[in-house]
């Protein structure tokens, strides 16, 4: 048997360090080539790191939330064969380094980090594990809540399985170190019939959950904090009558081809924004405040704020000025799916010069969107609601929507911002203007 050292590979040009987001293996796991080792975060993109060989994990690197350099030691494996092997950061292969053991006792030697259920394959932890018929026989007494304030220790997979089964982990005895709860402990709990026995009434929930802010969420937090500290926001809200636009959207959806996506309000809003940018190109600028330079773009690279399971991402529709309504809808759908499944490329998450944000039917009456720095403007779509409106001498029901916008007041004056939003409003209230090219 030999030892195999995997170093953090080069995950992109110019990237010197990455943050460990999640480990998919633990010490003692047996893995195969191409099995997922961990997920790391670079800028705003998550990258999966696979194993280049088969082997058994003997040591893993920093815990989730820690930043490490490209080329640093990531994972050590025990593999078939003689000698020690080191997989370099370049990812071009492995090289022989020595014939002595890869890990020696000593203060400077990284020691194995205990993972949840060492020796169990963590990739299978999220699956439903069959209940063992003999699990309860060896299990200690259960069903007595932990003392107030004592938090049950368990891996995320075990916690998720307990939530799915409606199990209060405070009632489950942990057989691992520090009473850590494993899947076997859950099996024993279920087999022992504790769920049926606990009928004395609800138990006061005194648990406090602690979650480290890591990965994409930490980057979002840093960006939002920096943006709000540096940029003086000017926020403006306007009411828009989209009755005619909703009628047009409904008709176009009813007549669309099978290969065309269903239209939401967003493609029309992109079209209106493109037209407004032609009259107010300064709204599509990026401000380099360190060098005090404003770069104004002729192109409309529009960021679309998108909620994903990992957090908020902003995919970019490039050259939106070249797209029609259907093409915009197709691109929105493609980028949103890629962002939510984690397959979007880093180049598709950068380079926007204005951002649109929408909460869809949950959009509320008004919002105060935060500028996507270094841009100078962001416009938000709120929900459409039927409201009574005085029109042509009487009160009539109309489809009303509010636009919520924020601007960098260092670059954009309030009067300019108001005119820009009025231009978008006029195009949405008279949708024929969306299809008219400027002379």
C-alpha positions, 0 to 999 in steps of 0.5 A, spaced: 500 500 500 502 507 498 500 514 500 497 519 495 497 526 496 492 530 492 493 538 492 488 543 491 488 544 483 488 550 479 481 551 478 481 558 473 486 563 470 488 568 476 485 564 482 490 563 487 486 561 493 479 558 494 474 557 500 472 550 502 464 550 502 463 542 503 466 536 504 463 530 500 468 525 504 470 523 511 476 520 514 476 512 512 471 513 506 473 508 500 472 512 494 473 511 486 476 515 481 472 521 479 468 521 486 467 528 488 472 530 494 469 537 496 466 543 493 470 550 493 468 557 491 472 562 487 469 568 486 461 567 485 462 560 482 462 553 486 467 548 483 467 541 484 473 537 486 474 530 484 478 524 486 484 522 480 484 515 483 481 510 487 483 509 495 481 510 502 481 517 505 486 518 511 486 525 512 482 531 509 484 538 509 481 545 512 474 544 514 468 548 511 469 555 511 476 556 511 480 559 505 486 555 502 491 556 497 491 553 490 497 548 490 496 546 498 495 539 501 487 537 500 486 530 501 491 524 503 489 517 500 491 510 501 492 507 495 494 500 492 501 500 490 508 502 493 511 508 495 508 515 496 505 519 490 503 526 490 498 529 485 500 536 483 496 542 483 497 543 475 492 537 475 497 534 469 498 527 473 502 525 479 509 524 481 513 520 485 516 523 491 518 518 497 518 511 499 517 513 506 510 514 509 507 520 507 505 522 514 510 522 520 508 523 527 510 530 529 507 537 531 508 539 524 504 533 521 497 535 519 492 530 523 486 526 520 480 531 521 474 527 524 468 527 519 461 525 521 461 517 521 468 516 520 468 510 515 461 511 512 461 514 505 458 521 506 455 521 499 450 515 501 448 519 507 443 523 504 439 517 502 434 513 506 437 508 510 434 501 511 432 500 519 436 495 522 433 489 525 438 488 530 440 496 531 435 497 538 438 491 541 445 494 542 443 501 543 443 505 550 436 507 553 433 513 549 427 518 549 430 522 555 431 529 552 437 532 553 439 538 558 436 545 556 441 548 552 445 542 550 445 541 542 445 535 539 451 533 535 450 530 528 452 531 520 447 535 516 445 529 512 443 526 519 439 532 521 436 532 514 434 525 515 431 526 522 427 532 519 424 528 514 422 523 519 419 528 524 424 526 529 427 531 535 434 529 535 434 531 542 431 525 544 436 520 540 442 518 544 448 519 540 453 513 540 459 517 537 464 521 540 461 527 544 455 523 543 455 524 536 448 522 532 449 517 526 445 514 521 445 507 526 443 511 532 437 514 528 435 506 525 435 504 533 431 510 535 426 508 529 426 501 531 425 502 538 418 505 537 420 511 541 416 515 536 410 512 538 412 512 545 413 519 546 405 521 547 406 525 553 405 532 549 409 537 546 416 538 548 419 545 549 424 547 544 430 550 547 435 548 541 439 554 538 442 552 531 448 555 529 450 556 521 457 558 519 456 564 514 461 561 508 461 560 501 456 564 496 453 566 502 459 570 505 461 573 499 454 576 498 454 578 505 461 582 503 458 585 497 452 587 500 456 590 506 461 594 502 456 596 497 451 599 502 457 602 506 460 606 499 454 607 495 449 613 497 443 610 494 437 614 491 431 610 491 425 612 486 418 608 486 413 609 480 406 606 479 405 603 472 399 601 469 400 594 465 393 593 463 395 593 455 401 589 456 398 584 460 393 583 455 399 583 449 403 578 454 397 573 454 395 573 447 402 572 445 403 566 450 396 563 447 399 563 440 406 561 441 410 555 438 411 549 442 419 551 441 418 558 444 418 559 452 412 562 456 413 569 457 413 573 463 413 580 464 421 580 464 422 580 457 418 586 456 421 589 461 428 588 458 426 591 452 423 597 455 430 598 459 434 597 452 430 603 449 431 607 455 438 606 455 439 609 448 436 615 451 440 615 458 446 611 456 449 614 463 444 609 467 448 603 463 455 605 466 460 602 471 464 606 476 471 605 478 471 609 484 478 607 486 480 611 480 474 615 479 473 613 472 466 612 470 465 607 464 459 608 459 457 602 455 453 602 448 452 595 449 446 593 454 449 587 458 443 586 463 444 582 469 438 578 472 438 577 479 436 570 480 435 566 487 438 559 487 439 554 493 446 557 494 444 564 494 443 570 490 446 570 483 446 575 477 447 571 471 448 576 465 444 577 458 449 580 454 448 585 448 440 585 450 439 590 445 440 585 439 435 580 442 427 580 441 422 578 446 422 571 445 430 571 444 430 574 451 425 569 454 429 563 452 436 566 454 433 568 461 430 561 462 437 558 460 441 562 465 436 561 470 436 554 470 444 554 469 444 558 475 440 554 480 443 547 478 450 550 479 452 549 471 453 556 470 460 559 468 464 564 471 464 568 465 456 568 465 456 571 472 460 578 471 460 584 466 453 587 467 452 594 466 445 594 469 441 589 473 434 588 473 431 584 480 424 581 480 420 577 486 415 575 481 408 574 484 411 575 491 414 582 489 410 586 494 408 593 493 415 596 493 422 594 494 429 598 496 434 594 491 441 594 492 446 596 487 450 591 484 456 595 484 460 597 480 454 599 476 450 605 478 443 603 477 438 597 479 431 597 477 426 592 481 419 589 478 414 588 483 408 584 483 402 586 478 395 587 482 388 589 480 386 596 483 381 601 482 383 607 478 380 613 476 380 613 468 376 617 463 371 620 468 370 613 472 373 608 476 375 602 473 379 596 474 386 596 472 393 592 472 398 596 476 405 594 478 410 599 481 417 599 479 422 600 485 429 603 483 436 605 486 441 609 483 448 611 485 447 618 487 455 620 486 454 619 479 446 619 477 442 625 479 435 624 482 432 628 476 436 624 471 434 617 475 426 620 474 426 621 467 430 614 466 424 610 470 419 615 466 422 612 459 421 605 462 414 607 464 411 610 458 414 604 454 410 599 458 404 603 458 404 603 451 407 596 449 407 598 441 413 602 443 417 596 445 417 594 438 418 600 434 425 602 432 428 609 434 429 613 427 
